[in-house]
Amino acid sequence: MSMPSSPPQPVAFAGSTDHYNLRYIWLISLVAAMGGLLFGYDWVVIGGAKPFFEPFFRLDNEAARGWANSCALLGCLAGALFVGALSDLAGRKRLLIVSALLFAVSSVLTGWTSTFQGFVIWRMLGGVAIGMASGLSPMYIAEVAPAHLRGRLVAINQLTIVIGVLAAQVVNWLIARPVPDNATADFIRESWNAQYGWRWMFTAVTVPSLLFLVGSLLIPESPRWLVKNGRADRARDILTRIGGAAYGAKEVQDIQDTLANGDIGRVRFTDLLTPRMLKILWVGVVLAVLQQWSGINVIFNYAEEIFRAAGYGVSSILFNIVITGVVMLLFTLIAIQTVDRFGRRALMLIGCAGIALFHTLIGLCYLLHLKGLIVVVPVMATIACYSFSLAPVTWVLISEIFPNRIRGAAVAVSVSALWIACFILTYTFPLLNHALGPAMTFWLYAAICAAGFVFIFMRVPETKGKTLEEIERELVD
């Protein structure tokens, strides 16, 4: 099946002889990016539901709370590895369809389970969907996007993640009924929020999941995957629809040229360990780990505890969480406008430096026992820096630096490293917070961001404006 659209309206870009069907390009990219929207919602919804499902399940120690918040990450890891094993075999489109189905099913089952064990199992299933979408959506977009649009189109995936984050925060805020700031644990446990509210927070993602499913059935397969699997004519048809006959013929020839020197059959993960591939894989893995160990997800997953420590009550906490989503959305839009103009390296370097600075200030606020707005401001500034740098640009780089032949497997390894890092971060934060205190914990994250700045400066190439095949020739040949 193919995405329906009106007859192509070619658009000529200044300085280029190529013509692009912008409507079609954006439409199929936005459908793929819906995986990011569901990723963002499903990942962050737990932050608003946390004050209510914890008393419902009587989670009264750091280990149980950490497990409830981090168990989905094991599913994310499984989903990322699943994609790595099958995306080069079955194609990008089929697995996007599978991830949409998993989102829909897991959201309902998580919301209406009656036991903590069931909650963990269905959160893990939702994590599988997140892990699949997190690798598939940016990879698919990178493989259909023209070079000069690729940065902003892949960054659209991050925008939909942020929209999903914001949607989860708004839905949580709207669903939750007011709770007195001095409410006891027994009062919260017996409240509507604890009995039903958190259930609807998880269930709400079913509707966009079904829309994603329908859209995934209609978009075309990745043309680069088609060429790799001997279906060059079909790939040429899709690329022609994207940019015209000359563009389609040129792109297919370039893809075939980069595949000509290797076995384009089944890709083994051991193929990534050759010296030429390993140096590129190392960059992807470090960037993925850095995105997580920058500490931002702690702010989202433990927002309730952070804002409570700053002196806010339950209702104010939920509102502040919504504001973090608004900040993230605004600065992601900045990234979309600048990633193909200023380049990947500049945004990443500025972001790492900013996050390190503001994490340092957050730690200082905790050390001095400051409360109120003076704590909220550096938290929001940290989110802003992350939102125009590590959040979108990491996905852009991971989707474009790997060669055509091994992209599926290499992206899977990088995304798997991301989810392992995320699990470690999420599970250890309560333990670090208890052992070191919040000040030292945030200073640790600041030090990691400073080290990331050095790594990016020394090892990460600039890729803006280059085709995937040009990047491959520069990095591998």
N, C-alpha and C positions, 0 to 999 in steps of 0.2 A: 504494500500500500504506500501511497505517497501523500505528502501534505497538500491539500487542495489550496489553490490560490488563483488569483486572477492572472491573465496573461502577463508575462514578465514585462516590467517597465525598466529597461536598461538605464543605469545611472553612470555617467562618466565622471571620474574623479580628476581633479586638477592634476596636471603633470603625468597622467597615465593614459595609455591607449586602451586599457581594458575597460569593460563595461560590466557592472554588477547589478544583479537583481536584489536590491537592498531589502525589499519587502520579504522575499523568500528567505534570504540569509538570516534576518532578524527573527522571522517566525520560527524556523527550525531550531535556532539557537535558544530562543526563549522557551520552547517546549523542553529541550534538553535541560535547560537551567531550572526547570521546575523540580528536578531532583535536588537541586541546591535549596530551594524553598522548603521542601519537606525535610531535608537534612537539618536546616536551621531551626525549624519548628520543633521537630522531634527531639533535637538535642537540648534545646533550651527550656522546653515546657516543664521539665522536671524542676527547674529553679523556682517557679511559682507554685508548683504542686507540693514541693518539699515540706513546707510548714504544716501540711494537712495529711499527706499519706504517712509521714513519720509517726505522728501520734496514733493514726488508725492502725498501723502495723506494730505499734509499741516499740519503735527503734530507739533505744535509750543509751547507746554507746557509740563511740567514734567509729569503730570497725564496721558496725552494722550500717551506720549512715554513709560511710565511705563506700561500702559495697553497693548500697542502693543507688548511689549517684554514679558509680563507675562500672557497674555490671554490663551496661549497654556497650561499653567500649570493647569488651571481648567479642561481642557480636560484630562491632565495627571492624575489628581485626579479621574475623572470619569472612566478612563480606568483602573486604579488600583483597584477601587471598583468593577467594572464590572468583572475583573478577579477573585476577591475574591468571588463574588457571584456564578460564573459559572465554574471556573477551577476544583473544586472538583466534580462538577456535570457533565460537558461536556468533561472534559479531557484537558490536556495541548496542545495536537496537534491541535485540532480543533480551539482553540483560537489563536494559532500561525498563522494559516491560515487566520483567520479574521483580525488579526493585520496587516499582509502583505497586504491584500486588502485595508485596511484603509490608510496605508502609500501611496500606489500607487494613490488612488483617491484624497486624500487630497493634495498631492504635486502638482498635476496639477491644482486643483481648487484654491489653495492658490496663485499659480503663475500667474493665468490669471483672477483673479477677478478685477473688475473695481471700487469697492467701499471699503472704510475702514471697513464698517460693514461686507461685504463679506469676507474680509481678516481675520477679527477676528473669524468669524464662521468657516472658513476652517482651520485656525490655531488651533482652539479648536479641530476639528475633527482629525487633525494630532496629537494633544496632547493625544487624546484617544488612538491612536495607540502606542505612546511613553509609556503611562502609562501601557498598556497591555504588551508590549514587555519588559519593565523594570522589571516586576515581573516574567513573564513567562520564559524568556530565561535562567536566572541563576537557577531558580527552576527546569526547565527541565534538564539542564546539571547536576545539583547536584543529581538528581534522577536516572540518567543513569550511572554516573561515579563511578568507583571503588574508595575505600576510599583513597588509597595512591596517586591517581591522581586528586582527586576532587578539591583541592585548585587551582591547575594550570589550570584545565579545566574550572572552573567557572571564574577564572581570565581571561581566553581567551575571555569571554564575555566583560570584561572591555577593553581588547585589541581591539576588534572590535568596541566598542564605540569610542575609541581613533582614530582608523582608520577612522571611520565615521566623527569624529570631524576634523581630518586632511584633509579628502577628501572635506568636506564642505569649509574649509579654502582655500585649493588649487583651488577648483572650483570657489569660489568667486573671488579670486585673478586673475585667468585666464579670467574669464568672464568680470570683471570690466575693462572699458577702462580708460586710464590715466586721472586724474583730476588735474588741476593746484591747487597748495596749497593755492592760494589766490582766488579761485573760489567763486563767490557769490552764495547765496541760489537760486536766479533765474536761474543762469547758470546751477547749478546742477539739478534743477527741470526740465529743458528742455533738459537735456543731454540724450544720449542713455541709460546710466546706470539707470536713474530714470524712463525712459519710458519702457525699455525692459530688461535691465541687471538683475535687482533683480528678475524678473519673471523667467528667465532661471535658476537662482541660486536655487530657490525652485523646479522647474520642474525636475531638473537633478536627483533627488532621485527616479524617476519613474523606471528607469532601474534596480537598485539593489532591489527595492521593488518586482518586478516581479520575479527576481531570488529567492528571499526569499520565495515567494509564491510557486514556483515549488518545492523548496527543502522541504518546510513544508509539502507538499502533500506526499513526499516520506519517511520521517523519521518515525520510529515506535512511538507508544504511550509510555508514561512513564510507566515502569514496576511497579513502586510503586503505581501509580494510578490504574493500572489494577488489582493488588492484592486487593487493597482497595475496588474495585468495582466487586469483585467476579470472576475475569478472571485470576486466578493464572496460568493456563496452558499457556496462551499467554504470560504472564510475564516471565514464566520460559523459554520459547523459546527465548525471546529477551535477557535475562540475560545469557543464554547458548551461544548465539552468541557472547556476549560480553566477557565472561570469561570461557566458557567450562561448561560441564554438572554438575560437582561437585559445581562449583561456583554458577550456576543458582539455583540448589536445595537448597544450603545453604542460599542464599540471600532471596529466596522466604519464606523459613521457618522463617528466622529472621524477615522479614516484617510481616508475619502472627502473630508471637509472640508479636510484639509491638502493633498490632491492636486488639489482643485477649481480652484485658481487657476493651475495650470501645465499644460504639456504633459506627460502621463504616458506618452508613448511612449518612443522610444529616447532614452536620456540620453547626451549627448556630454560629454567631459571639459572642453570649453570652457564648458559650463554652470556649471562650478564657479568660473569666473573673474569672474562678476558681482560687484559690490561687496558685496552682502549675503551671498553664499555664501563669498566669499574670506576674509572676516574670521573665519568659523567654521573654514574649511579651514586657515587659518594656525594656529589653536589646536591642531587635530589633528596637524598636521605637526610643530610644535615639541614637543609632548608625546611623539610617536613618536621623534623624534631624541634628546630628552633621556633617554628610557628606555635607549637604547643608549649614548650618550656619557657616561652616568653611570659607565661603566667596569666594570660588574659582569660582563658577559660575558667580559671579559679574565680575570677570576678563574676562570671555568668553563673557558674554552677553553685557558688557559695555566696551569691549576692545577698541573700537574706542575712547570713552571719556577718558579712562585712558592714552592711548598712545598720544592722542592729547594734554592732559594736560602736558605730558612729552616733548612736543615740536615737535611732528612729524606731517607731512602732510598726506593727504589721501592715497597716493600710499605707503608711508613708513608704515603707520598704517596697511594696508592689508598685507604687507610683514611680519611685526612683529607678526601679528596674526598667520600667517603660522608657524613661528618659535615656537610659544607657542605650536602648535600641534605637531611639531617634538619632542620637549622636553617631552611632555606628552607621546608620543609613546615610546621613548627610556626608560623612567623610568617605564612604564607599563611592558615592557619586563623584566626589573629587578624584578618586583613584581612576574611575572609568574615563574621566575627561583628560587625565594627565599621563596614563600609563603608556600610551602610544606617542606621546609628545615628549615627555621628559625621560622616558626609558624606565626599565625595570630596576636597574642598580640604584639610581638616584632615590627613588621612592623607598626602596628597602633600607638604604643607609640612613636616610632621615628618620624613618620609622623606628629602626633599632635604637638610634641615639635618643629619640624622644621617649620611648618606652622605658629605657634604662633610667633616664632622668626622673620621670614621674613615678616609677616604682620606688626610687630612692625617697622621693617626697612622701609617698604613701607610708613607707616604713617609718619615716620621721614623725608623721602624724600619730602613728600608733605608739611610738616610743615616748612621745610627749603627752599621750592620752588626750589628744585633741578630739573634738566631736563636732558634728554638724557640717555645715557647708564647706569648711576648710578641708574636710576629708573627701567630700564628694567631688570637689573640683579636680584634684589630681587623678581621681579614679576616672572621671569623664575624659580628661586630657589623655590618659593612657589609652583608653578605648579609641579616641580619635586618631592617635598615632598608629595604632594597630590596624585601624579600618582602612587607611589609605596605603598601607605598606604590606606587612606580613600576611594579613588576612587575604586580600585578593591576589597579590603579586606572586606569592608562593604557589598558588594554584596555576597561575599563568606559566611560570617557569617550569613547573613539574610537567605540565601538559605539552611543552614545546621543545625541551632540550634533548629528548631521547629519540634515537633513530626510528624510522618507520617500522623496521622489521621486528624490533623488540619493544615497541612503545607500550603495548598492553602489559607485558610482564614487568617492565621497569617502573611504570606508573604504579602498578600493584605493590611492588616492593617499597616504593617511597611512601605510598599512602598507608601501607601496613606499618611502616616505621612511625608515621604520624600518629596512628591510633595506639600503638604501643606506648609512645611518649605521652599521649593524652591520658591513657589509663594510669600510667605512673604518676603523672601530675595530679590527676583528680583523686586518686586513692591516697596519695601521700600528703596532700595539703592538710587534712585534719591532724595527721600525725606530726607533720613539721610544725604546724601552728601550735600544737600542744607542747612539743619538745623545745622549739626555738623561740616561740612567740611570733606574732604577726610581723613585727618590724624586721627581724632577721630573715623571715621567710620571703618577704617582698624584696629585701636587699639581695637575697640569693637569686631571685628571678632577674633583678637588675644586672647582676654580674653576668648571667647567661646572655642577656641581650647585648651587653658590651662585647662579649666574645663573639657573638653573632655578627656584630658590626665589622669586626676584623676579618672574619671568614668571608663575608660578602665582598668586602673591599679587595681581598686577595684572590678569591677563587671563582666568583660568580660572573659569567660573561654577560654582555649586553646583547639582547636578542631582538630588540624592537625593529620593525620594518622588514624582517627577513622571513623568507618562506621556511617551512619546516625542513625542506630539503637543503636549503642554504645553511641553516644552522647545523644540520647533520654533517655536511661536508667540512665545516669549520671545526667542529668539536671532535669528529671521529677520524676523518681522513688525514 
